[in-house]
Structure formats: C-alpha cells, structure tokens
Amino acid sequence: FGQIDAELALRQADLEVLLTRVGVQQRALSAYWRWVAAGQQLAVYENLLAIALKREEGLEREVKSGRRAAIFITENRQNITRRQTLATASRRDFRIAANQLAFFLRGNDGNPVEPTRQRLPAEPQIDGLPPVPPSTSLDVPALLERRPELQILRTGAERAKQKLALSQNELAPKLDLNFEVAEGFGAIGEGGASRDGTDVVLGVTFSVPLERRQARGKISQARAELESLRQEQRRLADQVEIELRNILLELDIALELKALADQDVELSEAMRQAEIRRFEQGASDFFLVNIREETAADARVRYYEALQRTRVARANYDAATVNLARLRIDSEG
C-alpha cells in the first residue's frame, strides 16, 4: 500500500506542476498580447499627434501669408491638446501593460525585466492565427482526458480505493504460518546433546480482530472520500466542457469582430485620404479633416483591441485543450 500510494502521490504532484505551468503560460500570453496591443495603440495616438504638430507649422505659414484665418491655428492647437491627452493616457496604459508583462519576463538573475518598445513585434508578425476546429468536431472525451485537474481527481480516487482496500483488510481475520528449521553444528556443549539431527517446528496462528469499530470508521471515511472525489470529477468534467465551448464561442466572435474592425480601418483610412485631397483642393474644411483623421485612428485602435481579444481567446483555448506545443511547454521538463 505504501509503495502504490507513494507512486500515486508522485503522479498527483507532477500533474499539479503541469497545471501550474499551463496556468502561468496562459496568463503570460494574455499579458504579452495586452502589451502588444497597448504598444500599437500608443503608436496610433502618437502618429495622430505628430500630424497635428506638423500641420500647425503649415497653418502658421498660411496665416502669415493671409491665405487662412488665425482661428485655424486655434482650432489646430485644440486638436493638439486633445491628441496629447490621448497619447499620454495611452503611454500610461502601455507602461502598465509592460509592468504586468515584466512579472513573467525574467532575466538570467531571475529579476523582472520591463520590456521596451524596441521589443514590440512588427505589424506583419502580429496578425494571423492558425485554424481552430469547429465546436461540432471537438472530441470532448479526449480533451477531458488531457485536463490535469481531472487527472488529479482520478488519481485521488485511485488513492482512495487503495485506502478503502487497506481498511477492509484490517477487518479480515489474520492467519500466520510459522515454519522453523534447526540443525546443530559444531561441538557438543558440556550439557550434552538435547536434540539430535534436524528439528522442524511448524506453527499456525489464527486471530480475529476484536477492536473493529476503528476499522469500520476508516472504511466509512474512505468510502465517503471516494464518493466525494467521483462527484467532484463529474462536476468538474461538466464545468470544463461548458468552459471549452464558451471559449470556442468567444474565439469565433473575436475573430468575426476582428474582421469587421479590419474593414472599418480600411474604410476609415479611405475616407481620411479622400477628405485630405478635398481639403487640399479647397472643397472641404479643416473640421472635417480632423474628424476623418480621428475616426481613422479610433478604428485602428479598435482593431488592436479586437486583435488582443482574439489572441487572448486563442491562449485560453490552447490552455483549455492542454496544447503544450502551442503553449511552448516542454512535456518532459
């Protein structure tokens, strides 16, 4: 019993380590993509601010030459202030995201390392996800078999069965068989030989335990523990299945919203460029140009928010299906 229970306990410990590693990697991926999205959003707002600052130089020249009224400079400075506010708030969000990621990003000395903007991935690297099977094609029983939580409960149930068998064994009668062989060797002592040749002693001891109350209590306790583990296993299996289907639903919706956000970016950018051309030709005004620019920037910010949701949903899916390859977890270590 001791050997089997120790082996099962070791298996449980390994599964708990795996469960912790999956959870840490899932949170690390979520923190990483929040940082990436925050960095891209900061770049959008800084670019929006740079456009307003550059425009102010041109407006000052046009006002001095009399081509435009001074009110245009006032309006542009108002835009600059608003865009500086957006850039400052976005810079704060990026620093917060970097601090959260630093908890998972460690140097060789084990201390947190705050990632810099230079470590942000390029635009082509952050798009595109591998295909995910539809919910109708999921092999739910096979996925449940891989979940460490359920394996821990199953291992715990095996340990409870071993305890139950051990407790039941304590109620059984005890039969001991003794077999002894004695044979003299060496010189005969002063008392003379008391026995000659080889002596064989055979004994049988049969005993019935009288204190049975404690053993029965152990049996009841082991049975209750086993039943509790079985019920917990069923509850957790149902919960995991619902969680997996919800994660798939969230991933599907996130991908759909990302596609819509991508279309919104294209349309907003086309409208912005068209409005700038009209403004340069004198067919539009400064107010509409600013509106188109900020609308295009907001669309791009929403796109990165949608991108973050798809990446986080994919990380949740990989963790739920215990996809160690996608999570970059070495199953051997």
VEXDREN-508459 format. One record per residue: x, y, z of N, C-alpha, C in turn; residue number from 1; residue in three letters. Coordinates in steps of 0.05 Angstrom, whole numbers, plus 5000, padded with zeros to 4 digits. Last residue first. Layout:
BEGIN
n_c1,n_c2,n_c3,ca_c1,ca_c2,ca_c3,c_c1,c_c2,c_c3,nr,rest
X,Y,Z,X,Y,Z,X,Y,Z,NUM,ALA .
...
//
This chain:
BEGIN
n_c1,n_c2,n_c3,ca_c1,ca_c2,ca_c3,c_c1,c_c2,c_c3,nr,rest
5197,5368,4618,5211,5382,4639,5193,5397,4657,333,GLY .
5169,5343,4578,5189,5327,4593,5200,5341,4618,332,GLU .
5138,5379,4554,5124,5359,4570,5144,5342,4586,331,SER .
5149,5446,4551,5163,5420,4547,5150,5400,4565,330,ASP .
5107,5492,4522,5114,5478,4547,5126,5451,4540,329,ILE .
5083,5527,4485,5112,5526,4488,5121,5514,4515,328,ARG .
5031,5524,4474,5038,5539,4498,5068,5540,4503,327,LEU .
5031,5490,4430,5024,5518,4426,5032,5535,4450,326,ARG .
5047,5443,4458,5064,5454,4436,5057,5483,4431,325,ALA .
5006,5433,4493,5032,5440,4504,5050,5452,4482,324,LEU .
4944,5444,4500,4961,5443,4477,4989,5452,4484,323,ASN .
4899,5438,4533,4926,5429,4542,4944,5424,4518,322,VAL .
4852,5462,4522,4857,5437,4508,4885,5425,4515,321,THR .
4858,5508,4552,4835,5490,4558,4839,5463,4545,320,ALA .
4902,5532,4528,4904,5523,4556,4882,5503,4562,319,ALA .
4881,5543,4478,4904,5525,4480,4908,5515,4508,318,ASP .
4840,5579,4494,4833,5554,4481,4856,5534,4483,317,TYR .
4871,5621,4515,4852,5607,4533,4844,5580,4521,316,ASN .
4897,5637,4468,4912,5627,4491,4895,5611,4510,315,ALA .
4852,5654,4439,4867,5631,4429,4885,5620,4452,314,ARG .
4837,5698,4470,4818,5676,4467,4833,5651,4457,313,ALA .
4882,5730,4462,4876,5720,4489,4857,5696,4488,312,VAL .
4875,5739,4407,4899,5726,4417,4895,5714,4445,311,ARG .
4826,5766,4405,4830,5740,4390,4854,5725,4401,310,THR .
4837,5811,4436,4817,5792,4445,4820,5765,4431,309,ARG .
4876,5837,4404,4883,5827,4430,4863,5806,4440,308,GLN .
4844,5850,4360,4867,5832,4357,4875,5820,4383,307,LEU .
4810,5888,4383,4799,5862,4373,4821,5842,4369,306,ALA .
4848,5927,4394,4833,5915,4416,4821,5889,4408,305,GLU .
4863,5939,4342,4883,5926,4360,4870,5915,4385,304,TYR .
4815,5961,4324,4826,5937,4311,4846,5923,4329,303,TYR .
4810,6006,4355,4791,5984,4359,4801,5959,4346,302,ARG .
4852,6035,4332,4854,6028,4360,4835,6005,4366,301,VAL .
4831,6043,4281,4855,6027,4284,4859,6018,4313,300,ARG .
4787,6075,4293,4783,6049,4281,4807,6031,4284,299,ALA .
4813,6120,4313,4796,6104,4331,4791,6076,4320,298,ASP .
4837,6138,4266,4854,6129,4288,4838,6112,4308,297,ALA .
4792,6151,4235,4811,6130,4226,4828,6120,4248,296,ALA .
4773,6192,4268,4756,6169,4263,4774,6145,4253,295,THR .
4814,6229,4263,4809,6217,4289,4791,6192,4287,294,GLU .
4810,6242,4208,4835,6232,4220,4830,6217,4246,293,GLU .
4757,6262,4204,4765,6238,4189,4791,6225,4201,292,ARG .
4761,6308,4237,4742,6286,4244,4750,6260,4230,291,ILE .
4799,6338,4209,4805,6328,4236,4787,6305,4244,290,ASN .
4769,6348,4162,4795,6334,4161,4802,6322,4188,289,VAL .
4727,6378,4182,4721,6352,4171,4747,6335,4169,288,LEU .
4754,6425,4197,4740,6410,4217,4735,6381,4207,287,PHE .
4774,6448,4150,4793,6437,4169,4779,6419,4189,286,PHE .
4735,6429,4092,4745,6447,4113,4761,6432,4133,285,ASP .
4737,6422,4019,4730,6413,4046,4740,6433,4066,284,SER .
4756,6440,3972,4728,6431,3972,4719,6421,4000,283,ALA .
4809,6452,3965,4791,6474,3973,4762,6466,3974,282,GLY .
4844,6413,3955,4832,6425,3931,4813,6448,3938,281,GLN .
4856,6397,4006,4878,6409,3990,4867,6423,3965,280,GLU .
4807,6374,4018,4816,6398,4033,4838,6412,4017,279,PHE .
4806,6330,3984,4786,6351,3981,4794,6377,3995,278,ARG .
4849,6301,4007,4850,6311,3979,4830,6333,3974,277,ARG .
4827,6291,4057,4852,6308,4055,4854,6318,4027,276,ILE .
4785,6258,4044,4779,6285,4056,4803,6303,4054,275,GLU .
4812,6213,4025,4794,6228,4007,4789,6256,4017,274,ALA .
4838,6196,4071,4854,6205,4048,4837,6221,4029,273,GLN .
4792,6183,4103,4811,6203,4111,4828,6214,4088,272,ARG .
4767,6143,4073,4753,6168,4077,4773,6190,4086,271,MET .
4807,6103,4078,4800,6113,4051,4785,6140,4053,270,ALA .
4806,6095,4133,4830,6106,4120,4824,6117,4092,269,GLU .
4755,6074,4139,4762,6099,4152,4787,6112,4139,268,SER .
4760,6026,4110,4741,6046,4101,4748,6074,4113,267,LEU .
4801,6000,4139,4804,6005,4110,4786,6028,4101,266,GLU .
4777,5996,4190,4803,6010,4186,4806,6018,4157,265,VAL .
4733,5965,4180,4729,5992,4189,4754,6009,4185,264,ASP .
4758,5916,4167,4743,5931,4146,4739,5960,4154,263,GLN .
4777,5905,4218,4796,5908,4196,4783,5923,4173,262,ASP .
4731,5899,4247,4748,5921,4254,4768,5926,4231,261,ALA .
4713,5852,4223,4697,5876,4220,4714,5901,4226,260,LEU .
4752,5817,4241,4749,5821,4212,4733,5847,4207,259,ALA .
4744,5821,4296,4769,5830,4285,4767,5835,4255,258,LYS .
4694,5797,4300,4697,5826,4307,4723,5837,4296,257,LEU .
4709,5744,4286,4689,5759,4270,4691,5789,4275,256,GLU .
4744,5732,4328,4754,5732,4300,4735,5748,4282,255,LEU .
4707,5735,4371,4730,5753,4370,4742,5754,4341,254,ALA .
4673,5693,4358,4662,5721,4358,4686,5741,4356,253,ILE .
4708,5650,4364,4695,5654,4339,4685,5683,4337,252,ASP .
4723,5656,4418,4743,5658,4397,4731,5663,4370,251,LEU .
4674,5647,4444,4688,5673,4447,4709,5677,4426,250,GLU .
4666,5594,4429,4647,5615,4421,4660,5642,4423,249,LEU .
4709,5570,4456,4707,5569,4426,4688,5590,4416,248,LEU .
4695,5582,4508,4720,5593,4497,4719,5592,4467,247,ILE .
4648,5552,4512,4646,5581,4514,4672,5594,4503,246,ASN .
4669,5501,4508,4651,5510,4487,4648,5541,4488,245,ARG .
4700,5500,4555,4712,5496,4529,4695,5507,4507,244,LEU .
4660,5505,4595,4681,5526,4592,4694,5524,4565,243,GLU .
4633,5457,4588,4619,5483,4583,4639,5505,4579,242,ILE .
4675,5422,4603,4662,5421,4576,4648,5446,4569,241,GLU .
4685,5438,4656,4706,5441,4636,4694,5440,4608,240,VAL .
4636,5423,4680,4645,5451,4680,4665,5456,4658,239,GLN .
4636,5367,4673,4615,5384,4661,4623,5413,4659,238,ASP .
4682,5356,4704,4681,5349,4675,4659,5365,4661,237,ALA .
4667,5373,4755,4689,5387,4741,4688,5381,4711,236,LEU .
4627,5336,4767,4621,5365,4766,4642,5380,4750,235,ARG .
4656,5288,4765,4634,5292,4747,4628,5322,4744,234,ARG .
4693,5298,4807,4703,5292,4780,4681,5297,4759,233,GLN .
4659,5302,4850,4675,5326,4842,4685,5322,4814,232,GLU .
4641,5250,4852,4622,5271,4847,4637,5296,4838,231,GLN .
4690,5224,4864,4675,5217,4840,4655,5239,4832,230,ARG .
4703,5247,4913,4721,5251,4890,4706,5245,4864,229,LEU .
4661,5227,4945,4664,5256,4941,4682,5262,4917,228,SER .
4671,5173,4943,4647,5183,4931,4649,5213,4926,227,GLU .
4720,5172,4971,4719,5162,4944,4694,5173,4929,226,LEU .
4704,5191,5022,4724,5206,5006,4723,5198,4977,225,GLU .
4669,5151,5037,4659,5178,5034,4678,5195,5017,224,ALA .
4705,5107,5040,4683,5107,5021,4672,5135,5016,223,ARG .
4738,5125,5081,4749,5120,5055,4728,5120,5033,222,ALA .
4701,5127,5124,4715,5151,5116,4726,5148,5087,221,GLN .
4686,5073,5128,4666,5094,5121,4679,5119,5111,220,SER .
4737,5051,5141,4723,5043,5117,4702,5064,5108,219,ILE .
4747,5075,5190,4765,5081,5168,4752,5073,5141,218,LYS .
4705,5052,5220,4705,5081,5216,4723,5089,5193,217,GLY .
4721,4999,5220,4697,5007,5205,4696,5037,5200,216,ARG .
4767,5005,5252,4770,4996,5224,4745,5003,5208,215,ALA .
4742,5020,5301,4761,5038,5287,4765,5031,5258,214,GLN .
4712,4974,5312,4699,5000,5308,4717,5019,5293,213,ARG .
4738,4928,5325,4730,4931,5297,4718,4959,5291,212,ARG .
4776,4897,5364,4770,4926,5361,4764,4932,5332,211,GLU .
4788,4844,5351,4765,4850,5368,4757,4879,5366,210,LEU .
4808,4804,5296,4809,4830,5310,4784,4835,5326,209,PRO .
4828,4738,5305,4806,4755,5295,4807,4781,5310,208,VAL .
4879,4693,5285,4869,4713,5304,4848,4729,5290,207,SER .
4919,4636,5286,4895,4648,5274,4883,4667,5294,206,PHE .
4979,4607,5270,4965,4625,5289,4942,4638,5274,205,THR .
5017,4549,5268,4996,4564,5255,4982,4581,5276,204,VAL .
5082,4521,5260,5062,4533,5276,5042,4549,5260,203,GLY .
5132,4473,5262,5111,4484,5246,5089,4495,5264,202,LEU .
5199,4457,5265,5176,4467,5281,5157,4481,5262,201,VAL .
5247,4407,5262,5228,4423,5246,5205,4431,5264,200,VAL .
5314,4390,5271,5288,4395,5283,5272,4413,5266,199,ASP .
5361,4342,5254,5348,4366,5246,5321,4368,5258,198,THR .
5400,4310,5306,5391,4314,5278,5379,4341,5273,197,GLY .
5376,4313,5373,5392,4300,5352,5382,4306,5324,196,ASP .
5382,4349,5431,5367,4342,5407,5386,4331,5387,195,ARG .
5418,4353,5471,5390,4351,5478,5372,4343,5455,194,SER .
5482,4330,5487,5463,4334,5464,5434,4331,5474,193,ALA .
5514,4364,5541,5507,4341,5525,5486,4349,5504,192,GLY .
5533,4405,5570,5508,4393,5579,5500,4369,5563,191,GLY .
5577,4423,5541,5581,4408,5565,5555,4394,5575,190,GLU .
5562,4416,5469,5568,4431,5494,5570,4412,5518,189,GLY .
5592,4390,5413,5570,4388,5432,5579,4401,5458,188,ILE .
5617,4432,5359,5620,4412,5380,5597,4413,5400,187,ALA .
5577,4446,5300,5598,4450,5319,5599,4428,5340,186,GLY .
5505,4448,5298,5531,4448,5284,5553,4454,5305,185,PHE .
5437,4427,5289,5461,4432,5305,5486,4432,5288,184,GLY .
5383,4459,5262,5403,4438,5258,5428,4444,5273,183,GLU .
5316,4476,5252,5340,4479,5268,5358,4455,5264,182,ALA .
5266,4513,5221,5284,4490,5218,5309,4496,5235,181,VAL .
5198,4534,5221,5226,4537,5231,5241,4511,5228,180,GLU .
5145,4570,5202,5160,4546,5195,5189,4550,5203,179,PHE .
5081,4596,5212,5109,4597,5220,5122,4570,5214,178,ASN .
5030,4634,5188,5042,4608,5186,5072,4610,5192,177,LEU .
4973,4669,5209,5003,4669,5207,5012,4640,5207,176,ASP .
4917,4703,5193,4928,4676,5194,4958,4677,5189,175,LEU .
4866,4744,5215,4895,4743,5209,4905,4714,5213,174,LYS .
4804,4766,5186,4820,4750,5205,4849,4749,5195,173,PRO .
4792,4836,5166,4794,4807,5159,4810,4792,5181,172,ALA .
4796,4889,5176,4773,4874,5188,4776,4844,5184,171,LEU .
4838,4907,5146,4841,4906,5175,4819,4892,5189,170,GLU .
4818,4907,5095,4837,4885,5102,4840,4884,5132,169,ASN .
4790,4954,5094,4775,4929,5093,4793,4905,5101,168,GLN .
4834,4989,5092,4816,4989,5115,4800,4964,5116,167,SER .
4855,4977,5041,4871,4973,5065,4854,4972,5090,166,LEU .
4813,4992,5008,4821,4964,5009,4838,4958,5033,165,ALA .
4812,5047,5019,4789,5030,5025,4797,5001,5027,164,LEU .
4862,5062,5000,4856,5065,5028,4833,5048,5037,163,LYS .
4853,5051,4945,4874,5037,4960,4870,5039,4990,162,GLN .
4813,5089,4935,4807,5060,4932,4828,5043,4947,161,LYS .
4842,5135,4942,4820,5129,4960,4813,5100,4958,160,ALA .
4877,5132,4898,4888,5131,4925,4867,5124,4945,159,ARG .
4839,5137,4857,4854,5112,4859,4867,5110,4887,158,GLU .
4823,5189,4867,4803,5168,4870,4818,5141,4872,157,ALA .
4869,5217,4853,4860,5217,4881,4840,5195,4887,156,GLY .
4868,5207,4799,4890,5196,4815,4882,5195,4844,155,THR .
4824,5237,4786,4824,5208,4781,4845,5194,4797,154,ARG .
4841,5289,4801,4819,5276,4815,4818,5246,4811,153,LEU .
4883,5294,4764,4889,5296,4792,4866,5282,4808,152,ILE .
4854,5293,4716,4873,5271,4722,4881,5271,4751,151,GLN .
4826,5340,4721,4811,5315,4722,4830,5291,4727,150,LEU .
4869,5376,4718,4851,5376,4741,4836,5350,4744,149,GLU .
4893,5367,4667,4907,5359,4692,4889,5358,4716,148,PRO .
4860,5340,4612,4860,5361,4632,4873,5352,4658,147,ARG .
4857,5298,4578,4883,5312,4579,4883,5333,4601,146,ARG .
4805,5280,4579,4826,5262,4589,4853,5276,4593,145,GLU .
4779,5320,4554,4776,5318,4582,4797,5300,4594,144,LEU .
4792,5308,4501,4802,5333,4513,4800,5332,4543,143,LEU .
4764,5261,4494,4793,5260,4492,4805,5285,4505,142,ALA .
4710,5279,4501,4722,5260,4520,4752,5259,4519,141,PRO .
4708,5317,4455,4707,5326,4483,4718,5305,4502,140,VAL .
4731,5329,4400,4730,5304,4414,4731,5310,4444,139,ASP .
4698,5375,4358,4715,5371,4381,4710,5343,4393,138,LEU .
4665,5389,4317,4684,5368,4311,4702,5362,4335,137,SER .
4633,5430,4334,4620,5405,4328,4640,5382,4324,136,THR .
4667,5474,4339,4658,5460,4363,4645,5433,4358,135,SER .
4720,5471,4289,4694,5479,4299,4685,5463,4323,134,PRO .
4790,5482,4302,4768,5465,4294,4741,5475,4304,133,PRO .
4825,5538,4279,4814,5525,4302,4791,5507,4294,132,VAL .
4885,5556,4244,4856,5549,4244,4849,5534,4270,131,PRO .
4929,5607,4271,4924,5580,4259,4895,5573,4262,130,PRO .
4923,5676,4254,4920,5655,4274,4917,5628,4260,129,LEU .
4944,5741,4241,4942,5714,4232,4942,5694,4254,128,GLY .
4993,5790,4264,4967,5782,4252,4968,5753,4244,127,ASP .
5042,5804,4279,5022,5802,4300,4995,5793,4289,126,ILE .
5079,5811,4239,5082,5788,4257,5059,5784,4276,125,GLN .
5070,5857,4210,5063,5832,4197,5064,5808,4216,124,PRO .
5088,5897,4250,5060,5894,4242,5054,5867,4229,123,GLU .
5137,5869,4296,5129,5885,4273,5100,5879,4265,122,ALA .
5134,5870,4368,5136,5856,4342,5127,5875,4320,121,PRO .
5175,5907,4413,5148,5902,4401,5151,5889,4374,120,LEU .
5223,5922,4431,5218,5893,4431,5190,5887,4420,119,ARG .
5225,5976,4435,5240,5964,4414,5235,5934,4411,118,GLN .
5198,5988,4481,5183,5990,4456,5198,5977,4433,117,ARG .
5218,5939,4531,5218,5965,4519,5203,5964,4492,116,THR .
5197,5903,4589,5202,5904,4560,5200,5932,4549,115,PRO .
5230,5896,4649,5208,5911,4636,5215,5913,4606,114,GLU .
5242,5838,4682,5253,5855,4661,5230,5869,4647,113,VAL .
5250,5812,4749,5233,5821,4726,5247,5840,4708,112,PRO .
5305,5766,4762,5290,5791,4767,5273,5799,4743,111,ASN .
5337,5724,4748,5311,5718,4760,5294,5742,4766,110,GLY .
5383,5732,4722,5385,5733,4751,5358,5728,4765,109,ASP .
5368,5733,4670,5383,5710,4679,5386,5709,4709,108,ASN .
5300,5760,4675,5328,5759,4665,5342,5735,4676,107,GLY .
5232,5748,4656,5254,5748,4676,5281,5747,4662,106,ARG .
5167,5761,4650,5192,5763,4634,5215,5768,4654,105,LEU .
5125,5763,4684,5130,5737,4671,5157,5738,4656,104,PHE .
5127,5816,4701,5124,5795,4722,5131,5767,4710,103,PHE .
5127,5845,4655,5152,5841,4668,5151,5820,4690,102,ALA .
5073,5851,4643,5088,5831,4628,5115,5825,4642,101,LEU .
5061,5893,4678,5048,5867,4682,5063,5845,4667,100,GLN .
5093,5933,4656,5098,5924,4684,5085,5897,4689,99,ASN .
5068,5938,4606,5096,5930,4607,5103,5920,4635,98,ALA .
5018,5958,4622,5019,5932,4609,5048,5921,4609,97,ALA .
5035,6007,4642,5022,5988,4660,5023,5960,4648,96,ILE .
5055,6030,4595,5073,6025,4618,5061,6005,4637,95,ARG .
5007,6034,4566,5029,6017,4556,5049,6011,4578,94,PHE .
4978,6069,4596,4968,6042,4592,4990,6023,4583,93,ASP .
5010,6116,4589,5006,6104,4616,4997,6075,4613,92,ARG .
5004,6123,4535,5030,6117,4545,5029,6105,4573,91,ARG .
4950,6136,4533,4958,6111,4521,4986,6103,4530,90,SER .
4951,6186,4559,4936,6163,4571,4945,6136,4559,89,ALA .
4982,6213,4521,4992,6210,4548,4977,6187,4562,88,THR .
4950,6211,4475,4976,6199,4475,4987,6194,4503,87,ALA .
4905,6240,4493,4902,6212,4485,4929,6198,4485,86,LEU .
4930,6290,4502,4916,6276,4524,4913,6246,4518,85,THR .
4946,6303,4451,4966,6298,4472,4955,6284,4496,84,GLN .
4896,6310,4428,4912,6287,4419,4935,6281,4439,83,ARG .
4880,6357,4453,4864,6332,4455,4880,6308,4448,82,ARG .
4921,6391,4436,4916,6386,4465,4901,6360,4469,81,THR .
4912,6391,4381,4938,6382,4392,4934,6375,4422,80,ILE .
4862,6414,4377,4865,6386,4369,4891,6374,4380,79,ASN .
4876,6465,4393,4856,6450,4409,4858,6420,4402,78,GLN .
4908,6478,4352,4920,6475,4378,4902,6460,4397,77,ARG .
4870,6482,4311,4890,6460,4310,4904,6456,4337,76,ASN .
4842,6527,4328,4829,6501,4326,4848,6478,4326,75,GLU .
4882,6565,4324,4870,6560,4350,4856,6533,4350,74,THR .
4892,6564,4269,4913,6556,4287,4902,6550,4315,73,ILE .
4843,6582,4250,4851,6555,4244,4874,6545,4262,72,PHE .
4841,6635,4265,4824,6616,4280,4832,6587,4274,71,ILE .
4868,6665,4228,4882,6656,4252,4867,6636,4268,70,ALA .
4852,6644,4160,4847,6660,4184,4862,6648,4208,69,ALA .
4897,6638,4104,4878,6627,4123,4875,6646,4147,68,ARG .
4930,6671,4073,4913,6651,4059,4892,6639,4078,67,ARG .
4966,6705,4096,4939,6714,4092,4921,6695,4078,66,GLY .
5015,6689,4111,5012,6698,4083,4984,6708,4077,65,SER .
5006,6673,4163,5023,6696,4158,5020,6707,4130,64,LYS .
4974,6629,4152,4963,6652,4166,4979,6677,4162,63,VAL .
5011,6595,4128,4988,6604,4112,4975,6628,4125,62,GLU .
5047,6587,4170,5057,6600,4146,5033,6611,4129,61,ARG .
5013,6561,4206,5026,6587,4214,5036,6602,4189,60,GLU .
5001,6515,4178,4980,6534,4183,4992,6561,4190,59,LEU .
5050,6488,4179,5039,6497,4153,5018,6518,4157,58,GLY .
5053,6478,4234,5074,6493,4220,5064,6504,4194,57,GLU .
5009,6446,4244,5010,6473,4256,5031,6490,4242,56,GLU .
5020,6398,4221,5001,6415,4207,5002,6444,4218,55,ARG .
5054,6376,4258,5065,6383,4231,5046,6402,4217,54,LYS .
5017,6367,4299,5040,6385,4303,5052,6394,4276,53,LEU .
4981,6331,4275,4972,6357,4283,4995,6377,4287,52,ALA .
5016,6288,4266,5002,6300,4243,4993,6328,4250,51,ILE .
5030,6274,4318,5050,6284,4300,5038,6298,4276,50,ALA .
4981,6254,4337,4992,6278,4348,5013,6290,4330,49,LEU .
4978,6207,4307,4957,6227,4304,4966,6254,4315,48,LEU .
5024,6181,4326,5023,6189,4298,5001,6210,4293,47,ASN .
5007,6172,4378,5030,6189,4373,5031,6198,4345,46,GLU .
4964,6137,4369,4959,6164,4380,4982,6182,4377,45,TYR .
4991,6093,4347,4970,6106,4332,4965,6134,4342,44,VAL .
5026,6078,4388,5038,6088,4362,5016,6102,4346,43,ALA .
4989,6061,4425,5005,6085,4431,5017,6096,4406,42,LEU .
4971,6015,4399,4953,6037,4403,4968,6063,4410,41,GLN .
5017,5984,4402,5007,5992,4376,4988,6015,4379,40,GLN .
5021,5977,4458,5042,5990,4443,5033,6000,4416,39,GLY .
4973,5950,4470,4977,5977,4481,5000,5991,4466,38,ALA .
4983,5902,4442,4961,5919,4434,4964,5948,4445,37,ALA .
5027,5883,4472,5030,5888,4443,5008,5907,4434,36,VAL .
5004,5878,4523,5026,5896,4519,5030,5903,4490,35,TRP .
4966,5839,4513,4957,5865,4523,4979,5886,4519,34,ARG .
5001,5798,4499,4984,5810,4478,4971,5836,4487,33,TRP .
5025,5787,4549,5041,5795,4526,5024,5809,4505,32,TYR .
4983,5772,4582,4997,5796,4588,5014,5806,4564,31,ALA .
4970,5724,4556,4950,5745,4557,4963,5772,4563,30,SER .
5017,5695,4564,5008,5702,4537,4988,5724,4537,29,LEU .
5015,5691,4620,5037,5705,4607,5030,5713,4579,28,ALA .
4969,5660,4629,4970,5688,4638,4992,5704,4625,27,ARG .
4988,5612,4605,4964,5625,4595,4963,5655,4603,26,GLN .
5032,5600,4637,5036,5606,4609,5012,5621,4597,25,GLN .
5006,5590,4685,5025,5612,4684,5029,5620,4655,24,VAL .
4974,5545,4671,4962,5569,4680,4980,5593,4678,23,GLY .
5014,5508,4658,4995,5516,4638,4982,5542,4646,22,VAL .
5040,5504,4708,5055,5514,4685,5036,5523,4663,21,ARG .
5000,5481,4740,5010,5508,4746,5025,5520,4722,20,THR .
4993,5432,4715,4971,5451,4717,4980,5479,4722,19,LEU .
5044,5410,4725,5035,5415,4698,5012,5435,4697,18,LEU .
5041,5405,4781,5062,5422,4769,5054,5430,4740,17,VAL .
4999,5369,4785,4996,5396,4796,5017,5415,4785,16,GLU .
5023,5325,4762,5000,5337,4748,4995,5365,4759,15,LEU .
5063,5313,4800,5071,5320,4772,5048,5334,4758,14,ASP .
5030,5300,4843,5048,5323,4845,5057,5332,4817,13,ALA .
5005,5253,4824,4989,5277,4830,5006,5302,4831,12,GLN .
5050,5220,4822,5035,5227,4797,5018,5252,4801,11,ARG .
5062,5217,4876,5081,5229,4858,5068,5237,4832,10,LEU .
5016,5189,4893,5021,5216,4904,5041,5231,4886,9,ALA .
5025,5141,4868,5002,5157,4860,5005,5186,4870,8,LEU .
5071,5124,4895,5072,5128,4866,5049,5145,4856,7,GLU .
5051,5120,4947,5072,5140,4941,5075,5145,4911,6,ALA .
5014,5079,4941,5004,5106,4948,5026,5127,4943,5,ASP .
5049,5036,4929,5029,5045,4910,5019,5073,4915,4,ILE .
5078,5034,4978,5091,5038,4952,5072,5049,4931,3,GLN .
5038,5025,5017,5056,5048,5018,5069,5055,4992,2,GLY .
5017,4976,5000,5000,5000,5000,5017,5025,5000,1,PHE .
//
